[in-house]
């Protein structure tokens, strides 16, 4: 792997996909200006376009279509410049979009069910590039072309864009119905490729398996070519954190775009990309010619550094005449200028294990929204097998669970099936499992053992209730640990935004919540308690909300009270399990932020380390350990800057609490943005450190 993969903390991509049009003159294109701008912005990693979505190449290719307005070798000269700067040189290659190839080789273009050429969906103002199929002759062309880039320029790493079917991406939710793909699907599964939504849902798991099969096959093939040409070149694929595990293992470091926002996506990528120098990218929330405030650039970098994610900003900073917009790099310098100072605190550390959000990829089913094609506008939907409602899918629950745990200001990681299988659960105190319906028996056994040995779990809905094919089991795999048994699925209120309301029993977890009937989304899993304590029961909505029957603008209000358990608590062995018979892992209900924070703190009692603040939604906190030195590093980020469109409202009255069982504090100091000794006080078994107001971000070092 490239030496830069764990040391480059200030990445940038000049995001220019230039068509071959007269108005794209590039007459003032200058590598010297690139160098000046990169130096100004403290960039230590640049992604350089070799071939863009138009199929335009920025070097003298023998195979592809060179951009007519680039008379010199832009890739080669930029690569040399980056080496002078000591910066990482990443070769960008667009795989799935190549408009030049599509227009010259229509037989290479992916097809929709009607046989029309598949294009990027009509989502104005997005462009309409055609999608290419790697089961055609395009694969051979692309591999030879990619080898040309590698052999000529020897980049430190390669970034492959628009490749495969990563979950939740607009380019991943598709199938190709070309003359090669349809027979291949039939040979593998014994029936014709699904052609409509009903067929797609009927064969959902085969469709998911087919996409995973293609992803593994394609990336394995591409990897062989890259490593054959340049063994040390690191491979990155856009949104690779959202591939299945066998495919992820073929990729050297993982990259994700902020599908859940920078903070939550950072936690996710850090978890699934553990040990692979993960990277996160996004635009700062503005166009070049309507620039964002400078502190948004600082917040962009800080959110990634705090998560241990290497930031990669991309923006369309190049004008049609080739000049770079200096203002963009001037503002970016505010974001990246302290990377060198912070390197001491963001390298050589590991996250503190406390709360683990379980990502169970075998539960996820990501289907195209059919019909789609040239004449259709389509939206990407992630569809769960049971109800078909995107907001109840496991992957979305994972994102919501990360956000809820972050609101509680405790250490949070994402853990995968691989972590469950390797018995890594023992490192954690609490697991959040949102609707991981297709758990396997050996995974359920590991979770049960985790609870018996003193761990806690909050789980929801149909976790462990479905077989591999999506059919319902007779009971939960975790029934003994949960202390309840499955009775039936109640989906009468499946169309109601609020499918349940809670009648709460007296209990500390409800302290401070609004004195009303708090809602949860549908569906409801009716359970019979065995040894579990019931913390809340279900209240029916007063009416069913449907397309042809409704009450008003709002979700129908609470109606009849029932004795059906909605929230239960069970002491099992030395641990505890809290079960929600609906879905608490959602951002649709405001009360859940404080409600879940109450529950997390009650189960941890106390957390090993946490931040206490009056406005927890405005503060991001991460917690790291250096085992050799005994140091704990706390990184605090002002998340309100983005919500306030770049205005900085300092977050005051922040306290870091450290449980005495976690370690006795010997010394505490503020390391960034200024150096300052911090006073430690103690009350009973909790040690407290008062932190100066957090403007953009702050780093604390605690010696235990």
Buried (B, 14 or more C-beta within 10 A) or exposed (E): BBEBBBBBBBBBBBBBBBBBEEEBEBEEBBBEBBBBBBBBBBBBBBBBBBBBBBBBBBBBBEBBBBBEBBEEBBBBBBBEBBEEBEBBBBBBBBBBBBBBBBEEBEEBBBBBBEEBBBBBBEEEEEBEBBBBBBBBBBBEBBBEBBBBBBEBBBBBBBBBBBBBBBBBBBBBBBBBBBEBBBEBBEEEBEEEBBBEBEBBBEBBBBBBBBBBBBBBBBBEBBBEBBBEBBEEBBBBBBBBBBBBEEBBEBBBBBBBBBBBBBBBBBBBBBBBBBEBBBBBBBBBEBEBEEBBBBBBBBBBBBBBBBBBBBBBBBBBBBBBEBBBBEEBBBBBBBBBBBBEEBBEBBEEBEBBBBBBBBBBBBBBBBBBBBBBBEEBEBEBBBBBBBBBBBBBBBBBBBBBBBBBBBBBBBBBBBBBBBBBEEEBBEBBBBBBBBBBBBBBEEBBBBBBBBBBEEBBBBBBBBBBBBEEEBEBBEBBBBBBBBBBBBBEBBBEBBBBBBBBBBBBEEBEBBEEBEEEBBBBBBBBBBBEBEEBBBBBBBBBBEBBBEEEEBBEEEBBBBEEEBEBBBBBBBEBBEBBBBBBBBBBBBBEBEBBBBBBBBBBBBBBEBBBBBBBBEEBBBBBBBBBBBEEEEBBBBBBBBBBBBEBEBEBBEBEEBBBBBBEEBBEBEEBBBBBBEEEEBEBEEEEEBBBBEBBEBBBBBBBBBBB
